[in-house]
């Protein structure tokens, strides 16, 4: 899964909500003055293609590999914190 930004009209965002393997980060939804919206999402490559086919503009913010590396780094940092506090 990649971290992406999806932009489009209200109609486009409603259309992409049902795409399998596309998980919107609803708390990131931002309304723009031009009646367009943008929202972050986690999406597979196939979901990105499907969103584009629905008329969305999709920008990949972090590739699948980058997301996996970020999760691994954060897990290590969190684990280290637990170990330092003796909570392991």
N, C-alpha and C positions, 0 to 999 in steps of 0.2 A: 504494500500500500504506500502510495506517495501522499505527501501533504500538498494540497493544491488550493488555489483560490479560484472560485467560480464567480463570474460576473454575468448579469443578464437582467431582463425584465422580471417582474413578478410572475408572469406566465411561464417564463423559462425556468425559474427556480422551482416552481410547482412541478413542472415536467420532470426535472432531474431528481426530485425527491424519491421517486419510485425506482430509480436505477439500482440494480443489485451491485453490491461491492462499492457503493458510494455512501459515505457516512458524513453527513453535514455536521459541522460544529456550530450549532444554532446560536450559541452565545456570541459568536463572532459576526453575526449578521449585521450588515451596515447598509442603511438606506442612503443613497446619494441624491443630490438635488435634481438630477436629470431623470428621475423615476427609474433608475437602475439600482440594482442591489449587488452586493458582493458578500461572499461567505466563504469561510475556510471549510475544507473537507478532507477526509482521507479517502483515497480512491485507487482502485486497481487501474492498470493500463486500459483494460476493456471499458471500465466505467468512465474514464476520461474521454475515450472515443465516443461513447454513447452520449455523454453530456454535450460534447461539441456538435454531435448530430442533432441534438435538441435545440441548438442555437446559442449555447453558452460559450462564453470566452473563458478558457481555462488556462491558468498559469501554474506550472509546477514550481512549488516553493522549495520542496525537499524531496528528492527521489526516494524510491523504496529503499535503496541501500543506505541513503542518508538517514532515513527514519529509523532503520534498524540500528545503525551506529549510534544515533542519538539515544535511543532506548537503552542500549547496552551501556553507554557512558553514564546515563542517569541512574541506572540500576546499580552500577559499581559505586557511584558517589553515595547513594542512599545506603547501600550495604556497608560501606565504610563508616558512615555516620552511626549506624546501629552498632557496629563492632566497637567503635570508640566509646559508646555509652554503655557497652556491655549488655546490649539487648539482643544479641544473637544467640 
